[in-house]
Amino acid sequence: MLMVKLHHSVQREAIVEEQKELKIDLGCGPNPKPGYVGVDKVAGPGVQHVLDLEEAQLPFPDNSVSAVNADQLLEHINNLIPLMNEIYRVCRNGAIFHLWIVYTCFCKIVFAV
C-alpha cells in the first residue's frame, strides 16, 4: 500500500511540475522581470542563461515557453530572423510575447529607413 501511495505521489508531483509556466526575459540585464528566467549576453545578478542571442539557440525545449519579455532588445539585434525563429520554436501555443522597442529604431528595422 505504501508503494502505491509513493507512486501516486511521484506522478502527482510530475503533473504539478509540468504545469509550471516557463517565462523568459530576453536581454534582461541585471533586473529580469519577476517570475521570468533571465537571458542576457552579459552575466549578472538574475541572469540564469548567458548567451549571445544573435549566435546561439535558446536553451529551452520546443513549445515550452508561455511568455517572452523583450524590453528594448530587438533594436540591438542585427539579424532578427534567426532570433524570431527561435522565439517561435520555444513558444507554446497561446504564448504571450511582450515586446517593447524604441519607435525610431523600429522604423529602421521594419521599414529599412
C-alpha positions as CSV (number, residue, x, y, z in Angstrom):
1,M,0.0,0.0,0.0
2,L,2.8,2.4,0.8
3,M,4.4,1.7,-2.6
4,V,1.2,2.7,-4.4
5,K,0.9,5.9,-2.4
6,L,4.5,6.8,-3.2
7,H,4.0,6.1,-6.9
8,H,0.8,8.2,-6.9
9,S,2.7,11.0,-5.1
10,V,5.5,11.0,-7.6
11,Q,3.0,11.1,-10.5
12,R,1.2,14.0,-8.9
13,E,4.5,15.9,-8.4
14,A,5.3,15.3,-12.1
15,I,2.0,16.8,-13.1
16,V,2.4,19.8,-10.9
17,E,6.0,20.3,-12.3
18,E,4.6,20.0,-15.9
19,Q,2.0,22.7,-15.2
20,K,4.6,25.3,-14.1
21,E,4.8,28.1,-16.6
22,L,8.2,28.9,-18.1
23,K,8.5,32.6,-18.8
24,I,11.7,34.1,-20.3
25,D,13.1,37.6,-20.2
26,L,15.4,38.2,-23.2
27,G,18.1,40.8,-22.8
28,C,17.1,41.2,-19.2
29,G,20.2,42.9,-18.0
30,P,20.7,42.9,-14.2
31,N,17.0,43.1,-13.5
32,P,14.9,40.3,-15.0
33,K,11.2,40.6,-14.8
34,P,9.9,38.9,-11.6
35,G,8.9,35.3,-12.3
36,Y,10.9,35.1,-15.5
37,V,14.1,33.3,-16.4
38,G,16.7,35.9,-17.2
39,V,18.6,35.5,-20.5
40,D,21.3,38.0,-21.4
41,K,24.6,38.4,-23.3
42,V,26.4,39.6,-20.1
43,A,26.5,37.7,-16.8
44,G,25.0,39.4,-13.8
45,P,22.5,39.1,-11.0
46,G,19.3,37.4,-12.1
47,V,20.8,36.2,-15.4
48,Q,20.3,32.5,-15.5
49,H,21.4,31.9,-19.1
50,V,24.3,33.8,-20.6
51,L,24.3,33.7,-24.4
52,D,24.6,35.8,-27.5
53,L,21.0,36.0,-28.8
54,E,22.3,36.6,-32.4
55,E,24.5,33.5,-32.4
56,A,23.1,30.8,-30.0
57,Q,19.9,28.8,-29.8
58,L,17.7,29.5,-26.8
59,P,18.3,26.8,-24.2
60,F,14.7,25.8,-23.9
61,P,12.8,22.8,-25.4
62,D,10.3,23.3,-28.3
63,N,6.9,24.5,-27.2
64,S,7.9,25.1,-23.6
65,V,7.6,28.8,-23.0
66,S,4.3,30.5,-22.0
67,A,5.6,34.1,-22.1
68,V,8.5,36.0,-23.6
69,N,9.6,39.5,-22.5
70,A,11.8,41.6,-24.8
71,D,12.1,45.1,-23.4
72,Q,14.2,47.3,-25.7
73,L,16.1,44.3,-27.1
74,L,15.3,44.0,-30.7
75,E,16.8,47.3,-31.8
76,H,20.2,45.8,-30.7
77,I,19.8,42.7,-32.9
78,N,21.3,43.0,-36.4
79,N,19.6,40.0,-37.9
80,L,16.1,39.5,-36.4
81,I,15.0,36.4,-38.4
82,P,17.0,33.8,-36.6
83,L,16.0,35.2,-33.2
84,M,12.4,35.4,-34.1
85,N,12.5,31.8,-35.4
86,E,14.0,30.7,-32.0
87,I,11.3,32.6,-30.1
88,Y,8.7,30.9,-32.3
89,R,10.3,27.5,-31.7
90,V,10.3,27.7,-27.9
91,C,6.8,29.3,-27.5
92,R,3.9,27.0,-26.9
93,N,0.5,27.6,-28.5
94,G,-1.1,30.7,-26.9
95,A,2.2,32.1,-25.6
96,I,2.4,35.8,-24.9
97,F,5.3,37.9,-26.5
98,H,5.7,41.2,-24.7
99,L,7.7,43.5,-27.0
100,W,8.9,47.0,-26.2
101,I,11.0,48.8,-28.7
102,V,12.2,52.4,-29.3
103,Y,10.0,53.8,-32.0
104,T,12.7,55.3,-34.2
105,C,14.6,52.1,-34.1
106,F,11.5,50.1,-35.0
107,C,11.1,52.2,-38.1
108,K,14.6,51.4,-39.2
109,I,14.2,47.7,-38.5
110,V,10.8,47.2,-40.1
111,F,10.8,49.8,-42.9
112,A,14.6,49.9,-43.6
113,V,14.6,53.7,-43.3
